[in-house]
């Protein structure tokens, strides 16, 4: 209301009959008038509050936080914004919104302050409840996200979930028990002193025999104990549960079967009530989903690790077999070919030059030389000697030169001298990758140019192979039936995954680029 005089009738209508509580204060902030609604609001007679300072109606804590606001009410030039504070009430502090206005007293024509007092306790309770529900939803969301996006062990997932629950609820401690082969074991504990965990875990295991835990396991339904002193369903463990006042026991359900039990312990009496059970059950279900996801991810990861170990053993066995065959071709078969050639030469020398067998022996000798050369190339391909004697860079360059002599496309090679200290199995993987790629290019790409680049840094080695052929639909190819190309690509990928690296292939109608990357092994380890 604007500052100024008003008629007595109009003032009565605005003041006495108003639906909200109203107070009139002098500039000393003493109450000079109050309407019926303020008396109802405060549950006090109007005569009891007349003459009291406004501060007598305000909770002491709010007097300190709103001291500046109260002082600004005395300023005749301006009025402060409305303020929310607590008034004294027989049932406890009452949240009210105080809106000040300046008017002129009918009795003295002096300026006075009109305070409109509105009870906002219900709206604050609703807001607080909404905020609590919002925090609950955020908690559920965080619990679910942890199970979906994190690649950690189930025990670590359980530990993080319990810590998250403790930080967001009035929970002092949390315990999670997992069911394996019809037996419970402790999966995670939270809220206990780290140095006491081993001792506490032994104590917590006594919980397995409690009726509350057995009830949850048998029924698959949660239960709450609002006050541990008023029941015999949950018995406190001496020297462990001395501070506990309220308990919730919740089933961990995944895929319609119980996988464990979660125990939440609060030092606040009547915190875990029957009304909270549906929401607590939802929390437990979310935790169970996260645990199940973490277990699946862990099993997949462990399976991949085993597959990589198996792949590594297979690759090593293949390379060992290739070395054995290469030695056999070079030593035994090569020696036999030399002996055979000497025999043919001996036979030719004993025959007259005009003997018709001379021409046939010459043809046999030519075929023998070609076969010996072919066997030599096979032995070299199976186990390139340059890799062991000169290193990866020289071996790759030699391989490019060898292919260039027999293929209809040009090959250029840019190498790196910083790869001479690589482990043998990693060097072999890069060599086989280039070998397989050049074979595929020769058979399928119709390329005219191939660029091979080997780069090395302190952290990684990268081999890049680019051709200008017609490319191929990689995804479609890998989805089709297994053939030599798909086996080769999958073999390359598995090789480099065993080195914690990877193989990326990008193909288009203008050509294909293959990038094989592996981290440089730590030679200091």
C-alpha positions as CSV (number, residue, x, y, z in Angstrom):
1,X,0.0,0.0,0.0
2,X,1.3,3.5,-0.8
3,X,2.1,5.8,2.0
4,X,-0.8,8.1,2.9
5,X,-4.0,8.5,4.8
6,X,-7.0,6.1,4.5
7,X,-10.5,6.3,5.8
8,X,-11.4,4.3,8.9
9,X,-13.9,2.1,7.0
10,X,-11.4,1.3,4.3
11,X,-8.7,0.6,6.8
12,X,-11.0,-1.8,8.7
13,X,-11.8,-3.6,5.5
14,X,-8.1,-4.0,4.6
15,X,-6.9,-4.7,8.0
16,X,-9.4,-6.4,10.4
17,X,-11.2,-8.5,7.8
18,X,-8.1,-9.5,5.8
19,X,-7.6,-13.2,5.2
20,X,-3.9,-12.9,6.1
21,X,-2.3,-11.9,9.4
22,X,-1.5,-8.2,9.7
23,X,0.6,-6.2,12.3
24,X,1.0,-2.5,12.6
25,X,4.4,-1.4,14.0
26,X,5.6,2.0,15.1
27,X,9.1,3.1,13.9
28,X,10.5,1.5,17.1
29,X,9.2,-1.8,15.7
30,X,6.7,-2.2,18.6
31,X,3.3,-3.8,17.8
32,X,0.5,-1.2,18.0
33,X,-2.2,-3.2,16.4
34,X,-2.9,-6.7,15.2
35,X,-5.9,-8.3,13.3
36,X,-7.8,-11.4,14.2
37,X,-6.0,-13.5,11.6
38,X,-2.6,-12.8,13.2
39,X,-4.0,-13.9,16.6
40,X,-5.3,-17.2,15.0
41,X,-2.0,-17.7,13.2
42,X,0.1,-17.3,16.4
43,X,-2.5,-18.9,18.7
44,X,-2.3,-15.9,21.0
45,X,-4.8,-13.2,22.0
46,X,-4.4,-9.9,20.4
47,X,-4.0,-8.2,23.7
48,X,-1.0,-10.4,24.5
49,X,1.0,-9.1,21.6
50,X,0.1,-5.4,21.7
51,X,3.1,-3.4,22.9
52,X,5.6,-6.2,22.3
53,X,8.6,-5.5,20.2
54,X,8.4,-7.4,16.9
55,X,11.6,-9.2,17.9
56,X,9.6,-10.9,20.7
57,X,7.7,-12.9,18.0
58,X,10.8,-14.0,16.0
59,X,12.9,-17.1,16.7
60,X,16.3,-16.2,18.2
61,X,18.3,-17.8,15.4
62,X,16.4,-15.8,12.8
63,X,17.0,-12.5,14.7
64,X,20.7,-12.9,14.0
65,X,20.3,-13.8,10.3
66,X,17.7,-11.1,9.7
67,X,19.2,-8.3,11.9
68,X,19.9,-6.1,8.9
69,X,16.4,-6.6,7.5
70,X,14.8,-5.6,10.8
71,X,16.9,-2.5,11.1
72,X,15.9,-1.4,7.5
73,X,12.3,-1.4,8.6
74,X,13.0,1.7,10.6
75,X,14.2,3.6,7.6
76,X,11.3,6.1,6.7
77,X,12.6,6.6,3.2
78,X,12.5,3.0,1.9
79,X,11.3,-0.4,2.9
80,X,13.1,-3.8,2.5
81,X,11.9,-6.7,0.3
82,X,9.7,-9.4,1.9
83,X,11.5,-11.8,4.1
84,X,10.9,-15.5,5.1
85,X,11.6,-16.2,8.8
86,X,10.3,-18.2,11.7
87,X,7.9,-16.8,14.2
88,X,7.5,-18.3,17.7
89,X,4.6,-20.7,18.0
90,X,3.4,-23.1,20.7
91,X,3.7,-26.0,18.3
92,X,7.2,-25.0,17.2
93,X,8.8,-22.5,14.9
94,X,6.3,-21.3,12.2
95,X,7.7,-20.3,8.8
96,X,6.1,-17.0,7.6
97,X,6.5,-14.5,4.8
98,X,6.6,-10.9,6.1
99,X,5.8,-8.2,3.5
100,X,6.2,-4.6,4.8
101,X,4.3,-1.5,3.7
102,X,4.2,2.1,4.9
103,X,0.9,3.7,6.0
104,X,-0.2,6.7,8.1
105,X,-1.7,6.0,11.5
106,X,-5.4,7.1,11.8
107,X,-4.9,8.0,15.5
108,X,-1.7,10.1,15.3
109,X,-1.2,10.9,11.7
110,X,2.3,9.5,12.2
111,X,3.9,7.1,9.7
112,X,3.7,3.4,10.8
113,X,4.6,0.1,9.3
114,X,2.1,-2.5,8.1
115,X,3.4,-6.1,8.1
116,X,1.4,-8.6,6.1
117,X,2.1,-12.1,7.6
118,X,1.5,-15.2,5.5
119,X,1.9,-18.7,6.8
120,X,4.3,-20.5,4.3
121,X,5.1,-23.5,6.5
122,X,3.0,-25.9,4.3
123,X,4.5,-24.7,1.1
124,X,8.0,-25.0,2.6
125,X,7.2,-28.5,3.8
126,X,6.0,-29.4,0.3
127,X,9.1,-27.8,-1.2
128,X,11.3,-29.7,1.3
129,X,9.5,-32.9,0.4
130,X,9.9,-32.2,-3.3
131,X,13.6,-31.5,-2.8
132,X,14.0,-34.7,-0.9
133,X,12.2,-36.6,-3.6
134,X,14.4,-34.9,-6.2
135,X,17.5,-36.0,-4.2
136,X,16.2,-39.5,-4.1
137,X,15.7,-39.6,-7.8
138,X,19.2,-38.2,-8.3
139,X,20.5,-40.9,-6.1
140,X,18.7,-43.6,-8.1
141,X,20.1,-42.0,-11.3
142,X,23.7,-41.9,-10.0
143,X,23.5,-45.5,-8.8
144,X,22.2,-46.7,-12.1
145,X,24.8,-44.7,-14.1
146,X,27.6,-46.2,-12.1
147,X,26.5,-49.7,-13.0
148,X,26.0,-48.8,-16.7
149,X,29.2,-46.8,-17.5
150,X,31.8,-48.0,-15.1
151,X,34.1,-50.9,-15.9
152,X,34.9,-51.9,-12.3
153,X,34.6,-55.1,-10.3
154,X,31.3,-55.9,-8.5
155,X,32.9,-55.4,-5.1
156,X,34.0,-51.9,-6.1
157,X,30.6,-51.1,-7.5
158,X,29.0,-52.2,-4.2
159,X,31.4,-50.1,-2.2
160,X,30.7,-47.0,-4.3
161,X,27.0,-47.6,-4.1
162,X,27.0,-47.8,-0.3
163,X,29.2,-44.7,-0.1
164,X,26.7,-42.8,-2.3
165,X,23.8,-43.9,-0.2
166,X,25.5,-42.9,3.1
167,X,26.4,-39.5,1.6
168,X,22.8,-38.8,0.5
169,X,20.7,-40.3,3.3
170,X,20.7,-40.4,7.1
171,X,22.6,-43.6,7.0
172,X,25.5,-44.3,9.3
173,X,26.7,-47.5,7.9
174,X,26.0,-49.8,4.9
175,X,26.6,-53.5,4.4
176,X,26.2,-55.6,1.3
177,X,26.1,-59.4,1.3
178,X,26.3,-61.4,-1.9
179,X,24.7,-64.9,-2.3
180,X,27.0,-67.4,-3.9
181,X,26.1,-71.1,-4.0
182,X,23.4,-70.5,-1.5
183,X,25.8,-69.0,1.0
184,X,26.1,-65.3,2.0
185,X,29.5,-63.5,2.1
186,X,30.4,-59.9,2.7
187,X,30.8,-58.0,-0.6
188,X,31.3,-54.5,0.7
189,X,31.1,-52.4,3.9
190,X,30.8,-48.6,4.2
191,X,30.8,-46.3,7.2
192,X,33.3,-48.3,9.2
193,X,36.8,-47.2,10.2
194,X,39.2,-48.4,7.5
195,X,41.7,-49.9,10.0
196,X,38.9,-52.0,11.7
197,X,37.5,-53.5,8.5
198,X,38.9,-57.0,9.0
199,X,37.6,-57.2,12.5
200,X,34.3,-55.6,11.6
201,X,33.8,-58.0,8.7
202,X,34.1,-61.0,11.0
203,X,31.5,-59.3,13.3
204,X,29.2,-58.4,10.5
205,X,29.1,-62.1,9.3
206,X,27.1,-62.8,12.5
207,X,24.3,-60.9,10.8
208,X,23.8,-63.8,8.3
209,X,22.0,-65.8,11.0
210,X,19.6,-63.1,12.1
211,X,15.9,-63.5,11.5
212,X,15.7,-60.3,9.6
213,X,18.3,-61.4,7.0
214,X,16.8,-64.9,6.7
215,X,13.3,-63.3,6.2
216,X,14.6,-61.2,3.3
217,X,16.3,-64.2,1.7
218,X,13.3,-66.4,2.0
219,X,10.6,-63.9,1.0
220,X,12.5,-61.7,-1.4
221,X,10.9,-58.7,0.4
222,X,12.5,-55.9,2.4
223,X,11.7,-54.9,5.9
224,X,12.3,-51.8,8.1
225,X,13.0,-51.6,11.8
226,X,12.1,-48.1,12.9
227,X,13.3,-48.6,16.5
228,X,15.7,-51.4,17.3
229,X,14.7,-51.2,20.9
230,X,11.1,-52.1,20.2
231,X,11.4,-55.4,18.4
232,X,13.2,-58.7,18.5
233,X,13.5,-59.2,14.8
234,X,16.9,-57.6,14.4
235,X,19.4,-58.1,17.3
236,X,22.3,-55.6,17.6
237,X,25.8,-57.1,17.6
238,X,27.7,-56.0,20.7
239,X,30.5,-53.5,20.1
240,X,29.3,-53.0,16.5
241,X,25.7,-51.7,16.6
242,X,25.8,-49.6,19.8
243,X,24.9,-46.4,17.9
244,X,22.3,-47.9,15.7
245,X,18.6,-46.9,16.2
246,X,16.9,-47.8,12.9
247,X,17.5,-50.5,10.3
248,X,16.5,-51.5,6.8
249,X,17.1,-54.9,5.3
250,X,16.6,-55.0,1.5
251,X,16.8,-57.8,-1.1
252,X,19.1,-57.4,-4.1
253,X,17.1,-58.7,-7.0
254,X,18.4,-59.2,-10.5
255,X,16.6,-61.0,-13.3
256,X,13.8,-62.0,-10.8
257,X,16.2,-63.8,-8.5
258,X,17.8,-62.7,-5.3
259,X,21.5,-62.2,-5.5
260,X,22.2,-60.7,-2.1
261,X,21.0,-58.5,0.8
262,X,21.7,-54.9,1.6
263,X,21.7,-53.7,5.2
264,X,21.4,-50.0,5.9
265,X,21.9,-48.8,9.5
266,X,20.9,-45.3,10.8
267,X,21.7,-43.6,14.1
268,X,18.4,-41.7,13.7
269,X,15.4,-43.2,15.5
270,X,12.4,-43.9,13.3
271,X,14.3,-43.1,10.1
272,X,13.5,-46.4,8.4
273,X,9.7,-46.6,8.4
274,X,7.2,-48.7,6.5
275,X,6.4,-45.6,4.4
276,X,10.0,-45.5,3.2
277,X,10.1,-49.2,2.2
278,X,8.9,-48.9,-1.4
279,X,11.5,-46.3,-2.2
280,X,14.2,-48.2,-0.3
281,X,13.3,-51.3,-2.3
282,X,13.7,-49.2,-5.5
283,X,17.2,-48.2,-4.3
284,X,18.1,-51.8,-3.7
285,X,16.8,-52.9,-7.1
286,X,18.9,-50.2,-8.7
287,X,22.0,-51.3,-6.8
288,X,21.3,-54.9,-7.8
289,X,21.1,-53.9,-11.4
290,X,24.4,-52.1,-11.1
291,X,26.0,-55.1,-9.5
292,X,24.6,-57.4,-12.2
293,X,25.9,-55.1,-14.9
294,X,29.3,-54.8,-13.2
295,X,29.4,-58.6,-12.9
296,X,28.5,-59.1,-16.6
297,X,31.1,-56.5,-17.7
298,X,33.7,-58.2,-15.4
299,X,32.9,-61.6,-16.9
300,X,33.2,-60.2,-20.4
301,X,36.4,-58.5,-19.6
302,X,37.8,-61.6,-18.0
303,X,36.7,-63.6,-21.0
304,X,38.4,-61.2,-23.4
305,X,41.6,-61.3,-21.3
306,X,41.5,-65.1,-21.5
307,X,40.8,-65.0,-25.2
308,X,43.8,-62.6,-25.7
309,X,46.0,-65.0,-23.6
310,X,44.8,-67.9,-25.7
311,X,45.3,-65.9,-28.9
312,X,48.8,-65.0,-27.8
313,X,49.6,-68.7,-27.1
314,X,48.2,-69.6,-30.5
315,X,50.1,-66.9,-32.3
316,X,53.3,-68.0,-30.5
317,X,52.7,-71.6,-31.5
318,X,52.0,-70.5,-35.1
319,X,55.3,-68.6,-35.2
320,X,57.2,-71.4,-33.6
321,X,55.7,-73.8,-36.2
322,X,56.6,-71.4,-39.0
323,X,60.2,-71.2,-37.8
324,X,60.3,-75.0,-37.6
325,X,58.9,-75.4,-41.2
326,X,61.2,-72.6,-42.4
327,X,64.2,-74.3,-40.9
328,X,63.1,-77.6,-42.4
329,X,62.6,-76.0,-45.8
330,X,66.0,-74.2,-45.6
331,X,68.0,-77.0,-44.1
332,X,66.5,-80.4,-44.9
333,X,64.5,-79.7,-48.1
334,X,67.1,-77.2,-49.3
335,X,69.9,-79.7,-48.8
336,X,67.9,-82.4,-50.5
337,X,67.3,-80.1,-53.5
338,X,71.0,-79.4,-53.7
339,X,71.8,-83.1,-53.6
340,X,69.2,-83.8,-56.3
341,X,70.7,-81.0,-58.5
342,X,74.2,-82.6,-58.1
343,X,72.8,-86.0,-59.1
344,X,71.2,-84.5,-62.2
345,X,74.5,-82.7,-63.1
346,X,76.3,-86.0,-62.6
347,X,73.9,-87.9,-64.9
348,X,74.2,-85.2,-67.5
349,X,78.0,-85.3,-67.4
350,X,78.0,-89.1,-68.0
351,X,75.7,-88.8,-71.1
352,X,76.9,-87.8,-74.5
353,X,75.9,-84.4,-75.6
354,X,73.7,-85.7,-78.4
355,X,71.8,-88.0,-76.1
356,X,68.1,-87.2,-76.2
357,X,67.9,-87.4,-72.4
358,X,70.1,-84.2,-72.2
359,X,67.2,-82.0,-73.1
360,X,64.9,-83.6,-70.5
361,X,67.5,-83.4,-67.8
362,X,68.0,-79.7,-68.6
363,X,64.3,-79.1,-68.2
364,X,64.3,-81.1,-64.9
365,X,67.3,-79.0,-63.7
366,X,65.4,-75.7,-64.6
367,X,62.3,-76.8,-62.7
368,X,64.6,-77.8,-59.8
369,X,66.1,-74.4,-59.7
370,X,62.7,-72.7,-59.8
371,X,61.4,-75.0,-57.1
372,X,64.5,-74.3,-54.9
373,X,63.9,-70.5,-55.3
374,X,60.2,-70.9,-54.5
375,X,61.0,-72.9,-51.4
376,X,63.6,-70.3,-50.4
377,X,61.0,-67.5,-50.7
378,X,58.5,-69.6,-48.6
379,X,61.2,-70.2,-46.0
380,X,61.9,-66.4,-45.9
381,X,58.2,-65.6,-45.7
382,X,57.6,-68.0,-42.9
383,X,60.5,-66.6,-40.8
384,X,62.2,-63.5,-42.2
385,X,65.9,-63.5,-41.0
386,X,66.1,-59.7,-41.3
387,X,63.6,-59.4,-38.4
388,X,66.0,-61.1,-36.0
389,X,69.3,-59.8,-37.4
390,X,68.5,-56.2,-38.6
391,X,65.2,-55.3,-36.8
392,X,61.7,-54.4,-37.8
393,X,62.5,-51.4,-40.0
394,X,64.8,-53.3,-42.3
395,X,62.5,-56.3,-42.3
396,X,59.5,-54.2,-43.4
397,X,61.6,-52.4,-46.1
398,X,62.8,-55.8,-47.4
399,X,59.3,-57.1,-47.5
400,X,58.1,-54.1,-49.6
401,X,61.1,-54.5,-52.0
402,X,60.3,-58.2,-52.3
403,X,56.6,-57.6,-53.1
404,X,57.5,-54.7,-55.5
405,X,59.4,-57.2,-57.7
406,X,56.3,-59.3,-58.3
407,X,53.2,-57.1,-58.1
408,X,51.7,-54.7,-60.7
409,X,51.7,-51.7,-58.3
410,X,54.4,-49.4,-56.9
411,X,55.2,-49.6,-53.3
412,X,56.9,-46.7,-51.4
413,X,58.2,-47.2,-47.8
414,X,59.0,-44.6,-45.2
415,X,60.5,-46.2,-42.1
416,X,61.8,-45.3,-38.6
417,X,65.0,-46.3,-37.0
418,X,63.5,-46.0,-33.5
419,X,62.1,-49.6,-33.5
420,X,65.1,-51.7,-33.1
421,X,64.6,-52.6,-29.5
422,X,61.1,-54.1,-29.8
423,X,60.2,-57.5,-28.4
424,X,60.2,-60.3,-31.0
425,X,56.5,-61.0,-30.8
426,X,55.6,-57.3,-31.3
427,X,57.9,-57.1,-34.3
428,X,56.4,-60.2,-35.8
429,X,52.9,-58.7,-35.4
430,X,53.8,-55.6,-37.4
431,X,55.6,-57.8,-40.0
432,X,52.6,-60.1,-40.4
433,X,50.2,-57.1,-40.6
434,X,52.1,-55.7,-43.5
435,X,52.4,-59.1,-45.1
436,X,48.7,-59.8,-44.8
437,X,47.8,-56.3,-46.1
438,X,50.0,-56.5,-49.2
439,X,48.6,-59.9,-50.0
440,X,45.0,-58.6,-49.8
441,X,45.9,-55.5,-51.9
442,X,47.5,-57.8,-54.5
443,X,44.5,-60.1,-54.7
444,X,41.6,-57.7,-54.4
445,X,42.3,-53.9,-54.6
446,X,43.5,-53.3,-58.2
447,X,45.6,-50.5,-56.7
448,X,48.4,-48.8,-58.6
449,X,50.1,-47.1,-55.6
450,X,50.7,-48.3,-52.1
451,X,52.3,-46.1,-49.3
452,X,53.7,-47.8,-46.2
453,X,54.8,-45.7,-43.3
454,X,56.3,-46.8,-40.0
455,X,56.3,-44.1,-37.2
456,X,57.6,-44.5,-33.6
457,X,57.6,-42.3,-30.5
458,X,58.5,-42.8,-26.9
459,X,55.0,-44.1,-26.3
460,X,53.8,-46.0,-29.4
461,X,54.5,-47.5,-32.8
462,X,52.2,-47.0,-35.7
463,X,52.2,-48.7,-39.1
464,X,50.1,-47.1,-41.8
465,X,49.3,-48.8,-45.1
466,X,47.4,-46.8,-47.8
467,X,46.4,-47.9,-51.3
468,X,44.4,-46.2,-54.1
469,X,42.4,-49.3,-55.0
470,X,38.6,-49.6,-55.2
471,X,38.2,-50.4,-51.4
472,X,35.7,-52.8,-49.9
473,X,32.6,-52.7,-47.6
474,X,34.4,-53.6,-44.3
475,X,31.3,-54.0,-42.1
476,X,29.4,-56.1,-44.6
477,X,32.5,-58.2,-45.2
478,X,33.0,-58.9,-41.5
479,X,29.3,-59.9,-41.2
480,X,29.4,-62.4,-44.1
481,X,30.7,-65.9,-43.9
482,X,34.3,-66.4,-42.8
483,X,36.8,-66.3,-45.7
484,X,40.5,-65.6,-46.1
485,X,40.1,-61.8,-46.0
486,X,37.9,-61.8,-42.9
487,X,40.2,-64.3,-41.2
488,X,43.2,-62.2,-42.0
489,X,41.6,-59.0,-40.7
490,X,40.4,-60.6,-37.5
491,X,43.8,-62.2,-37.0
492,X,45.5,-58.8,-37.3
493,X,43.0,-57.3,-34.8
494,X,43.5,-60.1,-32.3
495,X,47.3,-59.9,-32.6
496,X,47.3,-56.2,-31.8
497,X,44.7,-56.5,-29.0
498,X,47.0,-58.9,-27.3
499,X,49.6,-56.1,-27.3
500,X,47.0,-53.7,-25.9
501,X,46.9,-52.0,-29.3
502,X,44.4,-51.9,-32.1
503,X,43.9,-52.1,-35.9
504,X,41.7,-49.5,-37.6
505,X,40.6,-49.9,-41.3
506,X,39.0,-47.1,-43.3
507,X,37.8,-48.1,-46.8
508,X,36.1,-46.2,-49.6
509,X,35.8,-46.4,-53.4
510,X,39.0,-44.3,-53.6
511,X,41.2,-46.6,-51.5
512,X,41.8,-48.2,-48.2
513,X,43.9,-47.1,-45.2
514,X,45.0,-49.5,-42.4
515,X,46.5,-48.2,-39.2
516,X,48.1,-50.7,-36.8
517,X,49.0,-49.2,-33.4
518,X,50.6,-50.7,-30.3
519,X,52.1,-49.0,-27.2
520,X,55.8,-49.3,-26.9
521,X,56.6,-51.8,-24.1
522,X,58.2,-50.5,-21.0
523,X,61.7,-51.9,-21.2
524,X,62.5,-50.7,-17.7
525,X,59.8,-52.8,-16.1
